Amino acid sequence: MRRRLASLLAAGVAVLATPASAEIRALIVTVSQYTAPIPSLEGPPNDAAALKAVLAEQGATDIVSINDAQATRASIRGALEALGKRARPGDWVVFYYAGHGSQAKSADPTEEDGMDEFLPLGGFKVSKPDPNQFILDNDLHGWLVNFFPTTVNVLQIADACHSGTMNRSLAAPSPFKRRSALDNPMAISLPPSPADPMAIAPAGSNPPNLVYVGAAQDNQFALEGPLPRGDSPARGLLTYALEGALKDRRPNGRLAADADDDGKLSLAELASSLESRTRELSSTQQWSSAAVPARNERSVIFQPLKPPPADERPIQVKPADDQAADLLGGKGPWASIPRGTPDLTWNAKEGWVTDSRGDRVAENLTTPEALSGVIMKRRAVGQLAASANERQLRVDIGPRPKGQLFRNGETVDLAVTHRGGEAWLTAFNLAGDGTVQMLYPLDGDGDGRMMAGQTRVVMARTKASPPFGVDNVVAIATPTEPTVLRAALKRIDGKRDAMAASALIRDELDAAKGKAALGLGELYTGR
């Protein structure tokens, strides 16, 4: 998804003294029913209901919804203009769109890639596009600039995409659908948009009051699928991640996404959390994008929601062979299901485990004890992803692009970059079966001290080798040397104890009171 899609050129939010009477207002546009050959979607209505609930808990009362056949260029334009007239200085206006995004070849010579990004609405026909059934990104950007003065803050959330390439082939069918309308955007040409001076932003305009959050990076699909589990209703990953960022908490009661532990969720913290969460939910098929200016990164829109109830439901595992069916009959942190959509599928004879997202997460697993390690690791990674601050501490795995499969014998490099002040780096791996593997610092690495902006190579030119599956690299930068943490990690090194490792990291984050940073990386290996 290009940064220009639906006003992606917007760069920031004004720093405003918010009056006590300031309100949150919203326009929610969802399109799930499309005209063939564009596939319809299941998730947008569920996303809209979830967002309305979030906004209601924030005290918002001015919420306008436009759905499916009601969503036309004219109706969306009119609703935005009316919202701009009602908004008052200091208000936050949320413009939300869930549905397909797309591209078409452009006649505009200023388009660098020769493509127009647009939102196809429910009545859009590929064979004969109607100007009232699509909205160009430039036109939407013009409306947001012209209808909202810089004294009104605008947050745009687009749970959609236009095109991209999956990062890797999956070992099993994926439950996710792409929110991409057209496989071949060069096959259509759009007619000119209706004449509209309000759809034209002033030349070189860079309004300080616009913030953008998008579902995916430029070369990715935005996805929807059953969340949180395989039998759940379809949801867009971005909107589901937003809910989680406002609910999930650390043991100290603070939001897990509140990286500096000050009791507030800033825009910068929200953007960082959404990137980590969407990546973890999709197994690195998608991670969100955002445009938040440095001068307003500490602005706050959403207050914490009520924490979700404890998830007592055991992981559902479907046996893929008779041996697994027999073994799953015993006790363990799972519920064996003979049919339906499981969280995991296990073939004990061949030793492989796949998850509901289509990945082969582990191989050579032939015992219930090993399967328990996989289950505990899934829970641990979910806990850690909620607290990641990857704008401060980034884990890069190469030389292949992020998320691609490393085959047996191929070179793997691992580097960690720290953007904060002086810190001490500690890193370990959670193997596919939940085994903890200490990575850094080892003997000869020193004390792991890092300066701001420094990159530390944790692994260089290591070869991918069995056991294959999904590994998760965990890195933490602490304000002082974490001798107790490192000693504890060394005691469980080589053991299937992912939940213990997660607890150690979460305790360290709490003790640091916002001065530590957590980063995660995923490594996919196979034959």
Beta strands, then each sheet from edge to edge (+ up, - down):
strand 1: 24-30
strand 2: 62-67
strand 3: 92-98
strand 4: 102-105
strand 5: 115-120
strand 6: 134-136
strand 7: 153-159
strand 8: 177-178
strand 9: 210-214
strand 10: 223-226
strand 11: 234-236
strand 12: 289-291
strand 13: 315-319
strand 14: 334-336
strand 15: 344-347
strand 16: 352-355
strand 17: 360-362
strand 18: 393-398
strand 19: 405-407
strand 20: 411-418
strand 21: 423-430
strand 22: 436-440
strand 23: 449-450
strand 24: 455-463
strand 25: 469-478
strand 26: 517-526
sheet 1: 2+ 1+ 3+ 7+ 9+ 12-
sheet 2: 4+ 5- 6+
sheet 3: 8+ 10- 11+
sheet 4: 14+ 13+ 15+ 16- 17+
sheet 5: 18+ 20- 24+
sheet 6: 19+ 26+ 25- 21+ 22-
sheet 7: 19+ 26+ 25- 21+ 23-
end
